[in-house]
Amino acid sequence: MSAVAEKLKDLARINRLGGKGALADALDEAVEQLDAATSLIRDFPFLVFAAPGTRSVVGATESGEYAHRLGEWTRRREEFLQKGGKR
């Protein structure tokens, strides 16, 4: 969890203690979305070439694995975007 997310979580806790449950819930939701966005950014699929700058051959196994990871990442991104659009 990032420093910003930690501060938002603390702010939610303070607001909940102060009787402002709706604001605390909104802050908790913001923390969840921030964590999901951070995860999407960090998990973007990539290929690592053994010898950068030289001719490389990417076979069916690597291509298939990359396509699978990219598909899973795209599915997660779509779920994230749908959650954000429901407001």
MOPAC internal coordinates of N, CA, C and O (Angstrom, degrees):
PM7 1SCF
backbone

  N    0.0000 0     0.00 0     0.00 0    0    0    0
  C    1.4480 1     0.00 0     0.00 0    1    0    0
  C    1.5345 1   108.00 1     0.00 0    2    1    0
  O    1.2310 1   121.04 1   -44.35 1    3    2    1
  N    1.3158 1   115.62 1   135.65 1    3    2    1
  C    1.4603 1   120.81 1  -177.78 1    5    3    2
  C    1.5274 1   111.20 1   -75.53 1    6    5    3
  O    1.2310 1   121.08 1   -12.15 1    7    6    5
  N    1.3155 1   115.53 1   167.85 1    7    6    5
  C    1.4669 1   120.78 1   179.40 1    9    7    6
  C    1.5300 1   110.63 1   -63.57 1   10    9    7
  O    1.2310 1   120.55 1   142.49 1   11   10    9
  N    1.3262 1   116.56 1   -37.51 1   11   10    9
  C    1.4660 1   120.27 1   179.19 1   13   11   10
  C    1.5241 1   109.59 1   -65.31 1   14   13   11
  O    1.2310 1   120.56 1   136.54 1   15   14   13
  N    1.3288 1   116.54 1   -43.46 1   15   14   13
  C    1.4661 1   120.34 1   179.34 1   17   15   14
  C    1.5239 1   110.65 1   -63.22 1   18   17   15
  O    1.2310 1   120.26 1   140.46 1   19   18   17
  N    1.3280 1   117.11 1   -39.54 1   19   18   17
  C    1.4671 1   120.55 1   177.69 1   21   19   18
  C    1.5229 1   110.96 1   -61.53 1   22   21   19
  O    1.2310 1   120.29 1   137.18 1   23   22   21
  N    1.3303 1   117.05 1   -42.82 1   23   22   21
  C    1.4690 1   120.65 1  -179.99 1   25   23   22
  C    1.5215 1   111.08 1   -65.93 1   26   25   23
  O    1.2310 1   120.54 1   140.41 1   27   26   25
  N    1.3352 1   116.57 1   -39.59 1   27   26   25
  C    1.4565 1   119.65 1   177.15 1   29   27   26
  C    1.5296 1   111.05 1   -64.92 1   30   29   27
  O    1.2310 1   120.78 1   140.82 1   31   30   29
  N    1.3224 1   116.12 1   -39.18 1   31   30   29
  C    1.4680 1   121.04 1   178.21 1   33   31   30
  C    1.5335 1   110.00 1   -63.06 1   34   33   31
  O    1.2310 1   120.53 1   136.54 1   35   34   33
  N    1.3484 1   116.59 1   -43.46 1   35   34   33
  C    1.4677 1   120.61 1   177.16 1   37   35   34
  C    1.5299 1   111.26 1   -62.66 1   38   37   35
  O    1.2310 1   120.75 1   138.39 1   39   38   37
  N    1.3193 1   116.16 1   -41.61 1   39   38   37
  C    1.4621 1   120.82 1   178.71 1   41   39   38
  C    1.5277 1   110.67 1   -63.48 1   42   41   39
  O    1.2310 1   120.32 1   141.51 1   43   42   41
  N    1.3190 1   116.99 1   -38.49 1   43   42   41
  C    1.4698 1   121.05 1   176.77 1   45   43   42
  C    1.5226 1   110.12 1   -63.55 1   46   45   43
  O    1.2310 1   120.55 1   137.10 1   47   46   45
  N    1.3215 1   116.55 1   -42.90 1   47   46   45
  C    1.4707 1   120.67 1   179.46 1   49   47   46
  C    1.5343 1   110.36 1   -61.65 1   50   49   47
  O    1.2310 1   120.39 1   136.00 1   51   50   49
  N    1.3254 1   116.86 1   -44.00 1   51   50   49
  C    1.4681 1   121.43 1   179.46 1   53   51   50
  C    1.5268 1   110.33 1   -62.64 1   54   53   51
  O    1.2310 1   120.62 1   136.02 1   55   54   53
  N    1.3287 1   116.41 1   -43.98 1   55   54   53
  C    1.4667 1   119.72 1  -179.73 1   57   55   54
  C    1.5235 1   111.82 1   -66.42 1   58   57   55
  O    1.2310 1   120.62 1   145.02 1   59   58   57
  N    1.3232 1   116.43 1   -34.98 1   59   58   57
  C    1.4629 1   119.82 1   178.43 1   61   59   58
  C    1.5347 1   109.63 1   -66.02 1   62   61   59
  O    1.2310 1   120.37 1   139.02 1   63   62   61
  N    1.3428 1   116.90 1   -40.98 1   63   62   61
  C    1.4627 1   120.54 1   177.29 1   65   63   62
  C    1.5274 1   111.47 1   -65.17 1   66   65   63
  O    1.2310 1   120.88 1   150.06 1   67   66   65
  N    1.3377 1   115.91 1   -29.94 1   67   66   65
  C    1.4613 1   120.69 1   179.44 1   69   67   66
  C    1.5130 1   113.64 1   -84.79 1   70   69   67
  O    1.2310 1   120.55 1  -175.26 1   71   70   69
  N    1.3249 1   116.55 1     4.74 1   71   70   69
  C    1.4571 1   119.44 1   177.00 1   73   71   70
  C    1.5125 1   114.46 1    84.88 1   74   73   71
  O    1.2310 1   120.26 1  -164.98 1   75   74   73
  N    1.2995 1   117.11 1    15.02 1   75   74   73
  C    1.4663 1   120.63 1  -179.70 1   77   75   74
  C    1.5305 1   109.03 1  -107.30 1   78   77   75
  O    1.2310 1   121.70 1  -110.90 1   79   78   77
  N    1.3265 1   114.35 1    69.10 1   79   78   77
  C    1.4575 1   120.69 1  -175.42 1   81   79   78
  C    1.5100 1   114.15 1   -63.43 1   82   81   79
  O    1.2310 1   119.91 1   142.56 1   83   82   81
  N    1.3445 1   117.77 1   -37.44 1   83   82   81
  C    1.4644 1   120.54 1  -178.58 1   85   83   82
  C    1.5291 1   110.64 1   -64.45 1   86   85   83
  O    1.2310 1   120.64 1   137.48 1   87   86   85
  N    1.3294 1   116.38 1   -42.52 1   87   86   85
  C    1.4651 1   120.04 1   178.36 1   89   87   86
  C    1.5273 1   110.48 1   -66.72 1   90   89   87
  O    1.2310 1   120.66 1   139.43 1   91   90   89
  N    1.3207 1   116.34 1   -40.57 1   91   90   89
  C    1.4602 1   120.75 1   178.28 1   93   91   90
  C    1.5329 1   110.94 1   -62.02 1   94   93   91
  O    1.2310 1   120.61 1   139.10 1   95   94   93
  N    1.3284 1   116.44 1   -40.90 1   95   94   93
  C    1.4660 1   120.43 1   178.16 1   97   95   94
  C    1.5246 1   110.94 1   -63.71 1   98   97   95
  O    1.2310 1   120.65 1   138.48 1   99   98   97
  N    1.3313 1   116.37 1   -41.52 1   99   98   97
  C    1.4661 1   120.27 1   178.70 1  101   99   98
  C    1.5374 1   110.74 1   -64.00 1  102  101   99
  O    1.2310 1   120.33 1   140.83 1  103  102  101
  N    1.3186 1   116.97 1   -39.17 1  103  102  101
  C    1.4626 1   120.48 1   177.91 1  105  103  102
  C    1.5293 1   111.14 1   -67.14 1  106  105  103
  O    1.2310 1   120.48 1   139.76 1  107  106  105
  N    1.3288 1   116.69 1   -40.24 1  107  106  105
  C    1.4647 1   120.09 1   177.13 1  109  107  106
  C    1.5238 1   110.88 1   -62.85 1  110  109  107
  O    1.2310 1   120.31 1   140.20 1  111  110  109
  N    1.3227 1   117.02 1   -39.80 1  111  110  109
  C    1.4659 1   121.06 1   177.68 1  113  111  110
  C    1.5281 1   110.61 1   -64.89 1  114  113  111
  O    1.2310 1   120.52 1   141.45 1  115  114  113
  N    1.3296 1   116.60 1   -38.55 1  115  114  113
  C    1.4630 1   120.29 1   177.84 1  117  115  114
  C    1.5303 1   110.60 1   -63.87 1  118  117  115
  O    1.2310 1   120.41 1   141.71 1  119  118  117
  N    1.3162 1   116.82 1   -38.29 1  119  118  117
  C    1.4689 1   121.24 1   177.66 1  121  119  118
  C    1.5221 1   110.05 1   -63.94 1  122  121  119
  O    1.2310 1   120.28 1   136.52 1  123  122  121
  N    1.3292 1   117.07 1   -43.48 1  123  122  121
  C    1.4687 1   120.59 1   178.83 1  125  123  122
  C    1.5254 1   110.98 1   -60.97 1  126  125  123
  O    1.2310 1   120.20 1   136.27 1  127  126  125
  N    1.3292 1   117.22 1   -43.73 1  127  126  125
  C    1.4581 1   120.37 1  -179.82 1  129  127  126
  C    1.5243 1   111.35 1   -68.70 1  130  129  127
  O    1.2310 1   120.26 1   142.42 1  131  130  129
  N    1.3128 1   117.10 1   -37.58 1  131  130  129
  C    1.4575 1   120.48 1   177.48 1  133  131  130
  C    1.5251 1   110.42 1   -63.64 1  134  133  131
  O    1.2310 1   120.30 1   137.03 1  135  134  133
  N    1.3284 1   117.04 1   -42.97 1  135  134  133
  C    1.4652 1   120.88 1   177.68 1  137  135  134
  C    1.5284 1   111.25 1   -64.08 1  138  137  135
  O    1.2310 1   120.35 1   138.98 1  139  138  137
  N    1.3331 1   116.94 1   -41.02 1  139  138  137
  C    1.4692 1   120.44 1   179.05 1  141  139  138
  C    1.5226 1   110.76 1   -65.18 1  142  141  139
  O    1.2310 1   120.09 1   138.73 1  143  142  141
  N    1.3272 1   117.44 1   -41.27 1  143  142  141
  C    1.4656 1   120.84 1   179.13 1  145  143  142
  C    1.5196 1   110.59 1   -65.57 1  146  145  143
  O    1.2310 1   120.33 1   138.43 1  147  146  145
  N    1.3165 1   116.97 1   -41.57 1  147  146  145
  C    1.4639 1   121.33 1   178.58 1  149  147  146
  C    1.5220 1   110.21 1   -61.98 1  150  149  147
  O    1.2310 1   120.67 1   137.76 1  151  150  149
  N    1.3158 1   116.33 1   -42.24 1  151  150  149
  C    1.4645 1   121.09 1   178.91 1  153  151  150
  C    1.5251 1   110.79 1   -63.20 1  154  153  151
  O    1.2310 1   119.96 1   137.29 1  155  154  153
  N    1.3290 1   117.69 1   -42.71 1  155  154  153
  C    1.4631 1   120.83 1   178.66 1  157  155  154
  C    1.5196 1   111.65 1   -61.81 1  158  157  155
  O    1.2310 1   120.71 1   137.57 1  159  158  157
  N    1.3031 1   116.25 1   -42.43 1  159  158  157
  C    1.4726 1   120.38 1  -179.54 1  161  159  158
  C    1.5246 1   110.21 1   -64.86 1  162  161  159
  O    1.2310 1   120.33 1   135.42 1  163  162  161
  N    1.3167 1   116.98 1   -44.58 1  163  162  161
  C    1.4702 1   120.64 1  -177.35 1  165  163  162
  C    1.5237 1   113.20 1   -71.58 1  166  165  163
  O    1.2310 1   120.22 1   151.05 1  167  166  165
  N    1.3394 1   117.19 1   -28.95 1  167  166  165
  C    1.4594 1   121.00 1  -173.97 1  169  167  166
  C    1.5269 1   114.57 1   -94.71 1  170  169  167
  O    1.2310 1   119.59 1  -170.46 1  171  170  169
  N    1.3302 1   118.38 1     9.54 1  171  170  169
  C    1.4629 1   118.64 1  -178.60 1  173  171  170
  C    1.5238 1   109.16 1   -58.60 1  174  173  171
  O    1.2310 1   120.08 1   -52.16 1  175  174  173
  N    1.3456 1   117.46 1   127.84 1  175  174  173
  C    1.4688 1   120.17 1  -176.04 1  177  175  174
  C    1.5286 1   112.33 1   -68.07 1  178  177  175
  O    1.2310 1   121.31 1   -33.01 1  179  178  177
  N    1.3238 1   115.09 1   146.99 1  179  178  177
  C    1.4563 1   121.08 1   179.22 1  181  179  178
  C    1.5219 1   109.66 1  -149.16 1  182  181  179
  O    1.2310 1   120.67 1   -17.22 1  183  182  181
  N    1.3042 1   116.33 1   162.78 1  183  182  181
  C    1.4641 1   122.79 1   175.60 1  185  183  182
  C    1.5186 1   108.11 1  -110.12 1  186  185  183
  O    1.2310 1   120.40 1   -40.54 1  187  186  185
  N    1.3147 1   116.84 1   139.46 1  187  186  185
  C    1.4597 1   121.74 1   176.28 1  189  187  186
  C    1.5293 1   107.05 1  -111.09 1  190  189  187
  O    1.2310 1   120.92 1   -57.80 1  191  190  189
  N    1.3233 1   115.84 1   122.20 1  191  190  189
  C    1.4571 1   120.38 1   178.93 1  193  191  190
  C    1.5193 1   109.54 1   -89.49 1  194  193  191
  O    1.2310 1   121.03 1   -41.49 1  195  194  193
  N    1.3304 1   115.64 1   138.51 1  195  194  193
  C    1.4607 1   121.07 1  -176.98 1  197  195  194
  C    1.5251 1   111.97 1   -64.10 1  198  197  195
  O    1.2310 1   119.88 1   140.90 1  199  198  197
  N    1.3095 1   117.83 1   -39.10 1  199  198  197
  C    1.4758 1   121.82 1  -177.85 1  201  199  198
  C    1.5281 1   108.24 1  -130.64 1  202  201  199
  O    1.2310 1   120.10 1   -96.96 1  203  202  201
  N    1.3259 1   117.42 1    83.04 1  203  202  201
  C    1.4659 1   119.94 1  -179.78 1  205  203  202
  C    1.5256 1   111.02 1   -58.07 1  206  205  203
  O    1.2310 1   121.20 1   -39.45 1  207  206  205
  N    1.3072 1   115.31 1   140.55 1  207  206  205
  C    1.4585 1   120.36 1   178.35 1  209  207  206
  C    1.5188 1   113.51 1    91.26 1  210  209  207
  O    1.2310 1   120.13 1   168.39 1  211  210  209
  N    1.3029 1   117.36 1   -11.61 1  211  210  209
  C    1.4553 1   120.49 1   176.44 1  213  211  210
  C    1.5240 1   108.16 1  -111.17 1  214  213  211
  O    1.2310 1   121.24 1   -13.89 1  215  214  213
  N    1.3129 1   115.22 1   166.11 1  215  214  213
  C    1.4557 1   120.47 1  -179.51 1  217  215  214
  C    1.5320 1   109.12 1   -63.75 1  218  217  215
  O    1.2310 1   121.08 1   -52.30 1  219  218  217
  N    1.3092 1   115.55 1   127.70 1  219  218  217
  C    1.4580 1   120.79 1   179.28 1  221  219  218
  C    1.5250 1   109.13 1  -123.96 1  222  221  219
  O    1.2310 1   121.25 1   -33.07 1  223  222  221
  N    1.3032 1   115.21 1   146.93 1  223  222  221
  C    1.4549 1   120.89 1   176.86 1  225  223  222
  C    1.5256 1   107.46 1  -113.16 1  226  225  223
  O    1.2310 1   121.42 1   -54.41 1  227  226  225
  N    1.3091 1   114.90 1   125.59 1  227  226  225
  C    1.4590 1   120.52 1   177.44 1  229  227  226
  C    1.5159 1   106.33 1  -104.94 1  230  229  227
  O    1.2310 1   121.47 1   -64.71 1  231  230  229
  N    1.3187 1   114.80 1   115.29 1  231  230  229
  C    1.4576 1   120.41 1  -176.66 1  233  231  230
  C    1.5151 1   113.24 1   -85.24 1  234  233  231
  O    1.2310 1   121.42 1     2.59 1  235  234  233
  N    1.3175 1   114.89 1  -177.41 1  235  234  233
  C    1.4668 1   121.22 1  -177.45 1  237  235  234
  C    1.5225 1   111.93 1   -64.19 1  238  237  235
  O    1.2310 1   120.26 1   143.61 1  239  238  237
  N    1.3326 1   117.11 1   -36.39 1  239  238  237
  C    1.4651 1   120.08 1  -179.35 1  241  239  238
  C    1.5174 1   111.03 1   -63.41 1  242  241  239
  O    1.2310 1   120.66 1   131.04 1  243  242  241
  N    1.3246 1   116.35 1   -48.96 1  243  242  241
  C    1.4675 1   120.14 1   179.72 1  245  243  242
  C    1.5161 1   111.32 1   -64.32 1  246  245  243
  O    1.2310 1   120.67 1   137.47 1  247  246  245
  N    1.3490 1   116.33 1   -42.53 1  247  246  245
  C    1.4656 1   120.31 1  -179.62 1  249  247  246
  C    1.5262 1   110.79 1   -63.70 1  250  249  247
  O    1.2310 1   120.82 1   136.91 1  251  250  249
  N    1.3351 1   116.04 1   -43.09 1  251  250  249
  C    1.4627 1   119.71 1   179.89 1  253  251  250
  C    1.5115 1   112.21 1   -65.35 1  254  253  251
  O    1.2310 1   120.75 1   137.87 1  255  254  253
  N    1.3257 1   116.17 1   -42.13 1  255  254  253
  C    1.4637 1   120.00 1   179.03 1  257  255  254
  C    1.5260 1   110.74 1   -64.08 1  258  257  255
  O    1.2310 1   120.65 1   137.02 1  259  258  257
  N    1.3393 1   116.36 1   -42.98 1  259  258  257
  C    1.4607 1   120.19 1   179.52 1  261  259  258
  C    1.5295 1   110.24 1   -64.31 1  262  261  259
  O    1.2310 1   120.33 1   137.57 1  263  262  261
  N    1.3315 1   116.98 1   -42.43 1  263  262  261
  C    1.4645 1   120.50 1   179.85 1  265  263  262
  C    1.5300 1   110.16 1   -62.27 1  266  265  263
  O    1.2310 1   120.15 1   139.76 1  267  266  265
  N    1.3155 1   117.31 1   -40.24 1  267  266  265
  C    1.4735 1   121.04 1   178.25 1  269  267  266
  C    1.5282 1   110.55 1   -63.70 1  270  269  267
  O    1.2310 1   120.25 1   132.31 1  271  270  269
  N    1.3369 1   117.14 1   -47.69 1  271  270  269
  C    1.4759 1   120.44 1  -179.60 1  273  271  270
  C    1.5220 1   110.82 1   -63.46 1  274  273  271
  O    1.2310 1   120.43 1   140.49 1  275  274  273
  N    1.3398 1   116.79 1   -39.51 1  275  274  273
  C    1.4612 1   120.59 1   179.11 1  277  275  274
  C    1.5288 1   110.41 1   -65.97 1  278  277  275
  O    1.2310 1   120.35 1   140.39 1  279  278  277
  N    1.3332 1   116.93 1   -39.61 1  279  278  277
  C    1.4630 1   120.51 1   177.52 1  281  279  278
  C    1.5196 1   112.03 1   -63.51 1  282  281  279
  O    1.2310 1   120.45 1   136.87 1  283  282  281
  N    1.3324 1   116.74 1   -43.13 1  283  282  281
  C    1.4695 1   120.62 1   178.22 1  285  283  282
  C    1.5275 1   110.55 1   -64.30 1  286  285  283
  O    1.2310 1   120.54 1   138.36 1  287  286  285
  N    1.3292 1   116.57 1   -41.64 1  287  286  285
  C    1.4619 1   120.38 1   179.69 1  289  287  286
  C    1.5300 1   109.81 1   -64.18 1  290  289  287
  O    1.2310 1   120.28 1   138.37 1  291  290  289
  N    1.3211 1   117.07 1   -41.63 1  291  290  289
  C    1.4672 1   121.31 1   179.58 1  293  291  290
  C    1.5245 1   110.59 1   -63.94 1  294  293  291
  O    1.2310 1   119.97 1   139.75 1  295  294  293
  N    1.3318 1   117.67 1   -40.25 1  295  294  293
  C    1.4607 1   121.65 1   177.18 1  297  295  294
  C    1.5332 1   110.36 1   -60.57 1  298  297  295
  O    1.2310 1   120.63 1   134.15 1  299  298  297
  N    1.3325 1   116.41 1   -45.85 1  299  298  297
  C    1.4718 1   120.35 1   178.95 1  301  299  298
  C    1.5265 1   110.94 1   -63.67 1  302  301  299
  O    1.2310 1   120.54 1   140.71 1  303  302  301
  N    1.3397 1   116.57 1   -39.29 1  303  302  301
  C    1.4660 1   120.28 1   179.06 1  305  303  302
  C    1.5230 1   110.45 1   -63.29 1  306  305  303
  O    1.2310 1   120.32 1   137.42 1  307  306  305
  N    1.3347 1   117.00 1   -42.58 1  307  306  305
  C    1.4637 1   120.55 1   179.46 1  309  307  306
  C    1.5275 1   111.18 1   -63.22 1  310  309  307
  O    1.2310 1   120.30 1   139.14 1  311  310  309
  N    1.3286 1   117.03 1   -40.86 1  311  310  309
  C    1.4665 1   120.35 1   176.51 1  313  311  310
  C    1.5223 1   110.43 1   -61.25 1  314  313  311
  O    1.2310 1   120.77 1   137.39 1  315  314  313
  N    1.3338 1   116.14 1   -42.61 1  315  314  313
  C    1.4642 1   121.10 1   179.24 1  317  315  314
  C    1.5270 1   110.52 1   -62.28 1  318  317  315
  O    1.2310 1   120.53 1   134.72 1  319  318  317
  N    1.3329 1   116.60 1   -45.28 1  319  318  317
  C    1.4608 1   120.08 1  -178.86 1  321  319  318
  C    1.5312 1   111.81 1   -66.66 1  322  321  319
  O    1.2310 1   120.02 1   144.41 1  323  322  321
  N    1.3302 1   117.57 1   -35.59 1  323  322  321
  C    1.4609 1   119.86 1   177.33 1  325  323  322
  C    1.5151 1   111.88 1   -67.67 1  326  325  323
  O    1.2310 1   119.99 1   141.92 1  327  326  325
  N    1.3260 1   117.63 1   -38.08 1  327  326  325
  C    1.4686 1   120.58 1   177.45 1  329  327  326
  C    1.5210 1   110.29 1   -63.27 1  330  329  327
  O    1.2310 1   120.25 1   139.52 1  331  330  329
  N    1.3259 1   117.13 1   -40.48 1  331  330  329
  C    1.4638 1   121.22 1  -178.62 1  333  331  330
  C    1.5035 1   112.40 1   -69.95 1  334  333  331
  O    1.2310 1   119.78 1   153.89 1  335  334  333
  N    1.3366 1   118.02 1   -26.11 1  335  334  333
  C    1.4481 1   121.30 1  -176.66 1  337  335  334
  C    1.5127 1   114.36 1   -87.87 1  338  337  335
  O    1.2310 1   119.65 1   176.58 1  339  338  337
  N    1.3278 1   118.27 1    -3.42 1  339  338  337
  C    1.4609 1   121.81 1  -176.65 1  341  339  338
  C    1.5222 1   113.56 1   -84.15 1  342  341  339
  O    1.2310 1   119.78 1  -179.29 1  343  342  341
  N    1.2865 1   118.03 1     0.71 1  343  342  341
  C    1.4769 1   120.86 1  -177.49 1  345  343  342
  C    1.4873 1   111.70 1   -71.04 1  346  345  343
  O    1.2310 1   120.10 1   180.00 1  347  346  345

